[in-house]
Amino acid sequence: IVEQGETGQLTTNHIAERAGYSVGTLYGYFPNKQSVLRAMALKEMRRQEVLLMEKIQAIGPNQSNEDLVRIVIRAALRPFENRSKLRLGLMRLLSRDDDIRAATQSVQEHILDLLLNAMSTDGRPSLKPSASTRFILLASVSGAIQAAAEERPDLFETASFEDGIVIM
């Protein structure tokens, strides 16, 4: 419903109908449409985190720090890949959801820790940015991704967008 740009029709009745269930069955699992969207977003976040952890653990000793950062950025750009309206719709609908914000922050902090740890192995100096620097790193990347989703979703399909974030 969201991907087809029909957010005005995003009701529990329409969700149940599209899913092939009765609205009563839907309410047995989700008390409202916000909880359905929250579940979708959290499931995608968990899926992406698992995929990213697998990629980071498979990193070879000869990869540059830029390669490591690129792995993380590429993963950050992939949720809801090829479903830009869904990505934007969920971002808009859930932007004020405290549970999603907390989960997103937790995942971002964990991924940053994995990245910094990977960048500090094999004779590389340990990287321990201050709390302010960590905040700036995370806010810069997530802000650029959110702005692109809102204003320029076409950028997600370009190598130059990924390159720009990696350089940043």
C-alpha positions as CSV (number, residue, x, y, z in Angstrom):
1,I,0.0,0.0,0.0
2,V,2.8,2.4,0.9
3,E,5.0,1.4,-2.1
4,Q,2.1,2.1,-4.4
5,G,1.8,5.6,-2.9
6,E,-1.6,4.9,-1.4
7,T,-0.8,6.1,2.1
8,G,-4.2,7.7,2.4
9,Q,-5.5,4.1,2.2
10,L,-3.2,2.8,4.9
11,T,-5.7,1.5,7.3
12,T,-5.8,-1.7,9.3
13,N,-8.7,-2.8,7.0
14,H,-6.7,-2.3,3.9
15,I,-3.6,-3.9,5.4
16,A,-5.6,-7.0,6.4
17,E,-7.3,-7.1,3.0
18,R,-4.0,-6.9,1.1
19,A,-2.4,-9.5,3.4
20,G,-5.4,-11.9,2.8
21,Y,-6.5,-11.9,6.5
22,S,-9.5,-10.7,8.3
23,V,-9.1,-7.4,10.2
24,G,-9.8,-9.4,13.4
25,T,-6.9,-11.7,12.7
26,L,-4.7,-8.6,12.1
27,Y,-5.8,-7.1,15.4
28,G,-4.8,-10.4,17.1
29,Y,-1.2,-9.6,16.3
30,F,-1.1,-5.8,15.8
31,P,-3.3,-3.3,17.8
32,N,-3.0,-0.6,15.1
33,K,-1.4,0.3,11.8
34,Q,1.5,2.0,13.6
35,S,2.5,-1.3,15.1
36,V,2.4,-3.0,11.7
37,L,4.7,-0.4,10.3
38,R,6.9,-0.6,13.4
39,A,7.2,-4.4,13.0
40,M,8.1,-4.0,9.3
41,A,10.8,-1.5,10.1
42,L,12.3,-3.4,13.0
43,K,12.3,-6.7,10.9
44,E,14.2,-4.9,8.1
45,M,16.6,-3.3,10.5
46,R,17.4,-6.7,12.2
47,R,17.9,-8.3,8.8
48,Q,20.3,-5.6,7.6
49,E,22.2,-5.8,10.9
50,V,22.7,-9.6,10.6
51,L,23.8,-9.2,7.0
52,L,26.2,-6.5,7.9
53,M,27.7,-8.4,10.8
54,E,28.4,-11.3,8.5
55,K,30.1,-9.0,6.0
56,I,32.2,-7.4,8.7
57,Q,33.3,-10.7,10.2
58,A,34.3,-11.9,6.7
59,I,36.7,-9.0,6.2
60,G,40.1,-9.9,5.1
61,P,43.3,-8.4,6.5
62,N,44.2,-6.6,3.3
63,Q,41.1,-4.4,3.1
64,S,41.6,-0.7,3.5
65,N,39.7,1.4,6.0
66,E,37.8,2.9,3.0
67,D,36.7,-0.6,2.0
68,L,35.5,-1.3,5.5
69,V,33.5,2.0,5.6
70,R,32.1,1.2,2.1
71,I,30.7,-2.2,3.4
72,V,28.9,-0.4,6.2
73,I,27.6,2.5,4.0
74,R,26.4,0.1,1.3
75,A,24.4,-1.9,3.9
76,A,22.9,1.4,5.3
77,L,21.7,2.2,1.8
78,R,20.1,-1.2,1.2
79,P,17.0,-1.4,3.4
80,F,14.0,-1.5,1.3
81,E,16.2,-1.4,-1.8
82,N,14.2,-0.8,-5.0
83,R,11.2,0.2,-2.9
84,S,11.9,3.9,-2.5
85,K,8.3,4.8,-1.7
86,L,8.2,2.3,1.0
87,R,11.5,3.5,2.5
88,L,10.2,7.1,2.4
89,G,6.8,6.2,3.6
90,L,8.1,4.3,6.6
91,M,10.6,7.1,7.4
92,R,7.8,9.6,7.4
93,L,5.3,7.5,9.3
94,L,7.8,6.4,11.9
95,S,10.0,9.4,12.3
96,R,8.3,10.3,15.6
97,D,8.2,6.7,16.9
98,D,10.3,6.5,20.0
99,D,10.7,2.7,19.7
100,I,12.0,3.0,16.2
101,R,14.4,5.8,17.1
102,A,15.8,3.9,20.0
103,A,16.2,0.7,17.9
104,T,17.8,2.7,15.1
105,Q,20.2,4.4,17.5
106,S,21.1,1.0,19.1
107,V,21.8,-0.6,15.7
108,Q,23.8,2.4,14.5
109,E,25.9,2.4,17.7
110,H,26.5,-1.4,17.4
111,I,27.5,-1.1,13.7
112,L,29.8,1.8,14.4
113,D,31.5,-0.3,17.2
114,L,31.9,-3.2,14.8
115,L,33.3,-0.9,12.1
116,L,35.8,0.8,14.5
117,N,36.9,-2.6,15.8
118,A,37.5,-3.9,12.3
119,M,39.4,-0.8,11.4
120,S,41.6,-1.2,14.5
121,T,42.8,-4.7,13.8
122,D,45.8,-6.1,12.0
123,G,48.3,-3.5,13.2
124,R,46.0,-0.5,12.6
125,P,45.8,2.0,15.4
126,S,42.9,1.8,17.7
127,L,40.1,4.2,16.9
128,K,38.2,5.6,19.9
129,P,36.2,8.7,18.8
130,S,34.7,10.9,21.5
131,A,31.0,10.8,22.2
132,S,30.7,14.0,20.2
133,T,32.5,12.6,17.2
134,R,30.4,9.4,17.3
135,F,27.3,11.5,17.3
136,I,28.5,13.6,14.4
137,L,29.4,10.5,12.4
138,L,26.1,8.8,12.9
139,A,24.0,12.0,12.5
140,S,25.9,12.9,9.2
141,V,25.3,9.5,7.6
142,S,21.7,9.0,8.8
143,G,20.8,12.7,8.0
144,A,22.2,12.3,4.4
145,I,20.3,9.1,3.9
146,Q,17.0,10.6,5.3
147,A,17.4,13.8,3.2
148,A,18.0,11.7,0.1
149,A,14.9,9.6,0.8
150,E,12.8,12.7,1.2
151,E,14.3,14.9,-1.5
152,R,16.3,12.8,-4.0
153,P,15.4,9.1,-3.8
154,D,17.1,8.7,-7.3
155,L,20.4,9.2,-5.5
156,F,20.1,5.7,-3.9
157,E,20.7,4.2,-7.4
158,T,23.9,6.1,-8.0
159,A,27.5,5.1,-7.1
160,S,28.3,8.8,-6.5
161,F,25.9,9.0,-3.6
162,E,27.6,6.0,-1.9
163,D,31.0,7.4,-2.8
164,G,30.1,10.8,-1.2
165,I,29.0,9.2,2.0
166,V,32.0,7.0,2.2
167,I,34.3,10.0,1.8
168,M,32.4,12.0,4.4
